[in-house]
Amino acid sequence: YHVSDEDAVRNAIRFVKEAEADVVKLEGAGPSLSRVKAIVAAGIGVMGHVGLTPQSETILGGFKTQGRTASKARQLLGDALALEAAGCFAVVLEAVPVPVAARITEALTVPTIGIGAGAACDGQVLVYHDLLGLTEGRAPRFVKRYANLAAEIRAALETYADEVRAGVYPAEEHTYSMPEDELEVFSRSADGVEHAHRDS
């Protein structure tokens, strides 16, 4: 979508038509501003995203907090205001210090959605894989795991595999049967079907 405004609009339309998206989200400001304006002009809502932008994390030097210096914080504020002016209906603030997120939220007239940006944002979001504990290993600092489903999933899969190996699953209640008279007819005719296929 970065190639041109026209490509961005074309791709946004595809998201709406083919993926049934209600809106699209674009990360960053700068070059994205003309894309935002073009997509909004085409009648598709755009949510902006500043701070840590995962699709650009290699450019940012990895998954790191953004806006920790006065100059970087000013840039984030300017980017958020520019996204609002370009037509974004909301802006995601990711991995941004709390005072910076609070100031951006105060400055914008559109809602801010925080992910690792503190409670001053208008709304909050977490990736549900993180929230549910579907992945193992170290999570970002801002993640609160409300469950540990990865362990439950692993235990369920191990139990399933053990039961298959032991012949416990599938049990009779997990299978289908057929009427005895139909089974007799099938059994008598099965050899003929097998021979016909082998001979052809």
C-alpha positions as CSV (number, residue, x, y, z in Angstrom):
1,Y,0.0,0.0,0.0
2,H,3.0,2.3,0.3
3,V,3.6,2.5,-3.5
4,S,1.0,5.2,-4.3
5,D,-2.2,6.8,-3.1
6,E,-4.0,5.0,-5.8
7,D,-2.7,1.6,-4.7
8,A,-3.6,2.5,-1.1
9,V,-7.2,3.3,-2.1
10,R,-7.4,0.1,-4.3
11,N,-6.1,-2.1,-1.4
12,A,-8.5,-0.4,1.1
13,I,-11.4,-1.1,-1.2
14,R,-10.3,-4.7,-1.4
15,F,-10.2,-4.9,2.4
16,V,-13.7,-3.6,2.6
17,K,-15.2,-5.7,-0.2
18,E,-13.3,-8.9,0.1
19,A,-12.4,-9.1,3.8
20,E,-15.5,-7.2,4.9
21,A,-13.5,-4.8,6.9
22,D,-15.4,-1.8,8.2
23,V,-12.3,0.5,8.2
24,V,-8.5,0.3,7.7
25,K,-5.6,1.2,9.9
26,L,-2.4,2.9,8.7
27,E,0.7,3.1,10.7
28,G,2.8,6.3,11.0
29,A,2.4,9.7,9.6
30,G,4.7,11.4,7.0
31,P,4.3,9.5,3.7
32,S,1.1,7.9,5.1
33,L,-0.8,11.2,5.3
34,S,-1.5,11.5,1.6
35,R,-2.7,7.8,1.7
36,V,-5.0,8.6,4.6
37,K,-6.5,11.6,2.8
38,A,-7.0,9.5,-0.4
39,I,-8.6,6.6,1.4
40,V,-10.9,8.9,3.4
41,A,-11.8,10.8,0.2
42,A,-12.8,7.4,-1.2
43,G,-15.3,7.0,1.6
44,I,-13.4,4.5,3.8
45,G,-12.7,5.2,7.4
46,V,-9.1,5.3,8.5
47,M,-7.6,4.7,12.0
48,G,-4.2,6.2,12.5
49,H,-1.4,4.6,14.5
50,V,1.7,6.3,16.1
51,G,4.3,5.2,18.5
52,L,5.6,1.7,18.1
53,T,4.4,0.7,14.7
54,P,4.9,-3.1,14.4
55,Q,5.0,-3.2,10.6
56,S,8.0,-0.8,10.8
57,E,9.7,-2.1,13.9
58,T,13.0,-2.9,12.1
59,I,13.3,0.8,11.1
60,L,12.6,1.8,14.7
61,G,15.3,-0.5,16.0
62,G,13.0,-3.2,17.3
63,F,10.0,-3.3,19.7
64,K,10.9,-0.4,21.8
65,T,9.0,2.4,23.6
66,Q,8.7,5.4,21.4
67,G,8.6,9.1,22.4
68,R,10.9,8.9,25.4
69,T,12.8,12.1,24.6
70,A,11.2,15.6,24.3
71,S,11.9,15.8,20.6
72,K,10.5,12.3,19.9
73,A,7.4,13.1,22.0
74,R,6.9,16.3,20.1
75,Q,7.1,14.4,16.8
76,L,4.5,11.9,18.0
77,L,2.2,14.7,19.0
78,G,2.7,16.3,15.6
79,D,2.1,13.0,13.8
80,A,-1.1,12.4,15.7
81,L,-2.4,15.9,15.0
82,A,-1.5,15.5,11.3
83,L,-3.3,12.1,11.2
84,E,-6.4,13.8,12.7
85,A,-6.2,16.6,10.2
86,A,-5.8,14.1,7.3
87,G,-9.2,12.6,8.3
88,C,-8.5,9.7,10.8
89,F,-11.5,9.0,13.0
90,A,-9.2,7.7,15.8
91,V,-5.6,7.2,16.5
92,V,-3.8,4.2,18.2
93,L,-1.0,5.1,20.6
94,E,1.3,2.1,21.1
95,A,4.2,1.8,23.6
96,V,4.2,5.5,24.4
97,P,5.0,7.0,27.8
98,V,1.9,7.8,29.8
99,P,2.4,11.6,29.9
100,V,2.9,11.8,26.2
101,A,-0.2,9.7,25.5
102,A,-2.2,11.9,27.9
103,R,-1.0,15.1,26.2
104,I,-1.9,13.6,22.7
105,T,-5.3,12.5,24.0
106,E,-6.0,15.9,25.4
107,A,-4.9,17.6,22.1
108,L,-6.9,15.5,19.7
109,T,-10.7,15.8,19.2
110,V,-10.8,12.2,17.9
111,P,-10.5,9.2,20.3
112,T,-7.2,7.7,21.2
113,I,-6.9,3.9,21.7
114,G,-4.0,2.9,23.9
115,I,-1.9,-0.3,23.8
116,G,0.9,0.2,26.2
117,A,0.1,3.9,26.6
118,G,-1.5,4.2,30.0
119,A,-5.1,4.8,31.2
120,A,-5.4,8.4,29.9
121,C,-6.3,7.2,26.4
122,D,-10.0,7.2,25.4
123,G,-10.0,3.4,24.9
124,Q,-7.7,0.4,25.3
125,V,-6.8,-2.6,23.1
126,L,-4.7,-5.7,23.6
127,V,-3.9,-8.4,21.1
128,Y,-6.3,-11.2,22.2
129,H,-3.5,-13.8,21.8
130,D,-1.6,-12.0,24.5
131,L,-4.7,-11.3,26.6
132,L,-5.7,-14.9,26.6
133,G,-2.2,-16.3,27.0
134,L,-2.3,-18.2,23.7
135,T,1.4,-17.6,23.2
136,E,4.3,-18.6,25.5
137,G,7.4,-16.7,26.3
138,R,8.0,-13.1,27.3
139,A,5.2,-10.7,26.6
140,P,5.5,-6.9,26.2
141,R,5.5,-5.0,29.5
142,F,2.1,-3.6,28.8
143,V,0.4,-7.0,28.4
144,K,-1.7,-8.4,31.2
145,R,-2.5,-12.0,30.6
146,Y,-6.0,-12.8,31.8
147,A,-5.6,-16.5,31.2
148,N,-2.9,-19.0,30.4
149,L,-4.7,-20.9,27.5
150,A,-1.4,-22.0,26.0
151,A,-0.8,-24.4,28.8
152,E,-4.4,-25.6,28.7
153,I,-4.2,-26.1,24.9
154,R,-0.9,-28.0,25.2
155,A,-2.3,-30.2,27.9
156,A,-5.5,-30.9,25.8
157,L,-3.4,-31.8,22.8
158,E,-1.1,-34.1,24.8
159,T,-4.1,-35.9,26.3
160,Y,-5.7,-36.3,22.9
161,A,-2.4,-37.8,21.5
162,D,-2.0,-40.1,24.5
163,E,-5.6,-41.3,24.1
164,V,-5.2,-42.0,20.4
165,R,-2.0,-44.0,21.0
166,A,-3.7,-45.9,23.8
167,G,-6.8,-46.7,21.8
168,V,-9.0,-44.8,24.3
169,Y,-10.1,-42.3,21.6
170,P,-12.3,-42.7,19.6
171,A,-14.6,-44.6,21.9
172,E,-17.9,-46.0,20.9
173,E,-19.8,-42.8,21.8
174,H,-17.6,-40.9,19.2
175,T,-18.5,-43.2,16.3
176,Y,-21.4,-44.0,14.0
177,S,-23.1,-47.3,13.4
178,M,-25.4,-48.7,10.7
179,P,-28.4,-51.1,10.9
180,E,-27.4,-54.8,11.1
181,D,-29.3,-55.8,8.0
182,E,-27.6,-53.0,6.0
183,L,-24.2,-54.1,7.4
184,E,-24.9,-57.7,6.2
185,V,-25.8,-56.5,2.7
186,F,-22.7,-54.3,2.6
187,S,-20.4,-57.1,3.9
188,R,-21.7,-59.5,1.1
189,S,-21.2,-56.9,-1.6
190,A,-17.9,-55.4,-0.5
191,D,-15.7,-58.1,-2.0
192,G,-17.4,-57.6,-5.4
193,V,-16.6,-53.8,-5.2
194,E,-13.0,-54.4,-4.3
195,H,-12.5,-57.0,-7.1
196,A,-14.1,-54.7,-9.7
197,H,-11.7,-51.9,-8.8
198,R,-8.7,-54.1,-8.7
199,D,-9.5,-55.6,-12.1
200,S,-10.2,-52.2,-13.8
